């Protein structure tokens, strides 16, 4: 007889079966299954099983476990377009800054505009924005590349290399380009940016140059 697990119930069972199992075995809520180290919560999010996600959250499932592809439940739900699952996970406090194997956040993986709006509302509710206070960067290094794009290129004389940083206020991302713009970029969300003061100063520069901050209001990065 095969051992019953929360993962197997999520895969082939019903919400009622899952609740009954966890009521008797609450310590099994995070038991990993499958071949890629996936938790029951991540599997439920992958399948878009909103009822099961809700039940797992009620039994304190770990929100931010990553599988072998560094995907969390939130990333999976966002990527596959399960609006209600994404909302449940965001409301439960899932980490929005975790990056998948491609360096993308759950928000950057969003399948459609309705899910993107969930992340925007979530950020506004938490106030996850950046401060313009205590800025030291020299603004004349910045270049306004568009309504909401600002770039800065810093060159080193010894190596003749350059690092171009592009601040995208529409996507709320910072892209680091080593050497030329054809180089493989490194993209991070605003709240993963290395320098709070620099990002705040870029926001001030864009505002001073009649740029669009896309609703971004500088507050401290957490």
PyMOL commands that set and color helices and strands:
alter all, ss='L'
color gray80, all
select helices_A, chain A and resi 6-12+15-24+26-28+40-47+50-58+73-79+83-92+113-126+139-141+190-192+196-208
alter helices_A, ss='H'
color red, helices_A
select strands_A, chain A and resi 142-144+149-155+162-168+173-178+186-189
alter strands_A, ss='S'
color yellow, strands_A
deselect
rebuild
show_as cartoon
